[in-house]
């Protein structure tokens, strides 16, 4: 094989390696009262590709979003299919979800904590059902009732990996959902 053949073979090997590189996502969502914070960090190997942290009031912009042009049933169905496509290919590394909840009445606090525990268990079970979580640590889930005090604080943190090829396959679907 001449040198152009070796060069082409080396190029294909390099492209294959790059497509298989895992991209690590860290997503942290926390709420204290009505103030929420979302942090997203994306790493490939030791390089941080994207980092964003934003604070927003809980539930203030939802009616405006529903009235906007970007909200349609077809787009939401496409996004749901895209989410399931990506989540099935994700390799879960870490999940933790801690919540403090309380009302003025201890009875209602206990009921709310029990319901919240069940809902969180259902959601985490669904998440682990769809993802590749064989080598993942068990999820850290905590619901702490706070008696005789009205409080709702929650913090959800997850770390997962996707390969570059999976993100490239999802890109055209996302473009089709929003621009076509």
C-alpha positions as CSV (number, residue, x, y, z in Angstrom):
1,X,0.0,0.0,0.0
2,X,1.4,3.4,-0.9
3,X,1.6,6.4,1.4
4,X,-1.9,7.8,0.2
5,X,-3.5,4.5,1.2
6,X,-1.9,4.7,4.7
7,X,-2.9,8.3,5.0
8,X,-6.5,7.5,4.2
9,X,-6.5,4.5,6.6
10,X,-5.1,6.6,9.4
11,X,-7.7,9.3,8.7
12,X,-10.5,6.7,9.0
13,X,-9.0,5.3,12.2
14,X,-8.8,8.8,13.7
15,X,-12.4,9.6,12.7
16,X,-13.6,6.3,14.3
17,X,-11.8,7.1,17.5
18,X,-13.2,10.6,17.7
19,X,-16.7,9.3,17.1
20,X,-16.4,6.9,20.0
21,X,-15.0,9.5,22.5
22,X,-17.4,9.8,25.4
23,X,-18.8,13.3,26.2
24,X,-19.6,13.7,29.9
25,X,-22.6,15.8,30.9
26,X,-23.2,17.2,34.4
27,X,-26.6,18.6,35.1
28,X,-27.5,20.1,38.5
29,X,-30.9,21.5,39.2
30,X,-31.8,23.1,42.6
31,X,-34.7,25.0,44.0
32,X,-34.9,27.0,47.2
33,X,-38.4,28.4,47.7
34,X,-39.3,30.0,44.4
35,X,-35.7,30.6,43.1
36,X,-34.3,27.8,40.9
37,X,-30.8,27.3,39.4
38,X,-29.8,25.1,36.5
39,X,-26.2,24.3,35.9
40,X,-25.0,22.4,32.8
41,X,-21.4,21.3,32.2
42,X,-20.1,19.4,29.2
43,X,-16.7,17.8,29.1
44,X,-14.9,15.7,26.4
45,X,-11.8,14.1,27.8
46,X,-10.2,16.7,30.1
47,X,-11.6,19.7,28.2
48,X,-14.7,21.6,29.3
49,X,-16.7,22.3,26.2
50,X,-19.6,24.1,27.7
51,X,-20.5,25.5,31.1
52,X,-23.6,27.5,31.9
53,X,-25.4,28.4,35.2
54,X,-28.6,30.3,35.2
55,X,-31.2,31.3,37.9
56,X,-34.8,31.7,37.1
57,X,-38.1,32.1,39.1
58,X,-40.2,28.9,39.4
59,X,-43.2,28.8,37.0
60,X,-43.2,32.4,36.0
61,X,-42.5,32.0,32.2
62,X,-44.6,28.8,31.6
63,X,-47.7,30.5,30.2
64,X,-45.6,32.6,27.9
65,X,-43.8,29.5,26.6
66,X,-47.1,27.7,25.9
67,X,-48.3,30.7,23.8
68,X,-45.1,31.1,21.8
69,X,-44.6,29.7,18.3
70,X,-42.0,27.2,19.6
71,X,-44.6,25.2,21.6
72,X,-46.5,22.7,19.4
73,X,-47.6,19.1,20.0
74,X,-45.6,17.8,17.0
75,X,-42.4,19.5,18.3
76,X,-42.9,18.1,21.8
77,X,-43.4,14.6,20.4
78,X,-40.3,14.9,18.3
79,X,-38.3,16.2,21.4
80,X,-39.7,13.3,23.5
81,X,-38.6,10.8,20.8
82,X,-35.2,12.5,20.7
83,X,-34.9,12.4,24.5
84,X,-35.7,8.7,24.5
85,X,-33.2,8.1,21.7
86,X,-30.4,9.8,23.7
87,X,-31.3,8.4,27.1
88,X,-31.2,4.9,25.8
89,X,-27.6,5.5,24.6
90,X,-26.5,7.3,27.8
91,X,-24.2,5.7,30.3
92,X,-25.3,6.8,33.7
93,X,-22.5,7.5,36.2
94,X,-24.1,9.3,39.1
95,X,-27.6,10.4,40.3
96,X,-28.4,12.1,43.5
97,X,-31.7,13.8,44.4
98,X,-32.2,15.4,47.8
99,X,-35.4,17.2,48.9
100,X,-36.6,18.9,52.1
101,X,-40.3,19.4,52.4
102,X,-42.5,20.8,55.2
103,X,-45.9,22.3,56.0
104,X,-47.4,23.9,59.1
105,X,-49.1,20.6,59.9
106,X,-47.0,17.5,60.7
107,X,-49.7,15.2,59.2
108,X,-49.6,17.0,55.8
109,X,-45.8,17.1,56.0
110,X,-45.7,13.3,56.4
111,X,-48.2,12.8,53.6
112,X,-46.2,15.1,51.3
113,X,-42.9,13.4,52.1
114,X,-44.4,9.9,51.4
115,X,-45.9,11.0,48.1
116,X,-42.7,12.7,47.1
117,X,-40.7,9.5,48.0
118,X,-43.0,7.5,45.8
119,X,-42.8,9.9,42.9
120,X,-39.0,10.2,43.1
121,X,-38.8,6.4,43.2
122,X,-41.0,6.1,40.1
123,X,-39.0,8.7,38.1
124,X,-35.6,7.2,39.0
125,X,-36.8,3.7,38.2
126,X,-38.0,4.9,34.8
127,X,-34.7,6.7,34.2
128,X,-32.6,3.7,35.1
129,X,-34.8,1.5,33.0
130,X,-34.0,3.4,29.9
131,X,-30.3,4.1,30.5
132,X,-27.2,2.0,30.5
133,X,-26.6,1.9,34.2
134,X,-24.9,-1.4,34.8
135,X,-21.7,0.0,36.3
136,X,-23.4,3.0,37.9
137,X,-23.5,3.6,41.6
138,X,-27.0,3.3,43.2
139,X,-28.9,6.6,43.1
140,X,-28.7,8.6,46.2
141,X,-32.2,9.6,47.1
142,X,-33.2,11.5,50.2
143,X,-36.5,13.1,51.3
144,X,-36.2,15.0,54.6
145,X,-39.5,16.1,56.2
146,X,-39.3,19.4,58.0
147,X,-42.1,19.6,60.6
148,X,-43.9,22.8,61.5
149,X,-42.1,24.9,58.9
150,X,-43.2,25.6,55.3
151,X,-40.2,24.7,53.1
152,X,-39.5,23.1,49.8
153,X,-35.8,22.7,48.8
154,X,-34.7,20.2,46.2
155,X,-31.4,19.4,44.5
156,X,-31.0,17.0,41.6
157,X,-27.6,16.2,40.2
158,X,-26.7,13.7,37.5
159,X,-23.6,12.8,35.5
160,X,-23.9,10.7,32.4
161,X,-21.9,10.0,29.2
162,X,-22.9,10.0,25.5
163,X,-20.6,9.2,22.6
164,X,-20.0,11.8,19.9
165,X,-21.6,9.6,17.3
166,X,-24.9,9.5,19.3
167,X,-24.9,13.3,19.5
168,X,-24.2,13.6,15.8
169,X,-27.1,11.3,15.0
170,X,-29.4,13.3,17.2
171,X,-28.5,16.7,15.7
172,X,-30.5,16.4,12.4
173,X,-33.6,15.3,14.4
174,X,-33.3,18.4,16.6
175,X,-32.8,20.6,13.6
176,X,-35.8,19.0,11.9
177,X,-38.0,19.5,15.0
178,X,-37.3,23.2,15.3
179,X,-36.5,24.6,11.9
180,X,-38.4,22.5,9.4
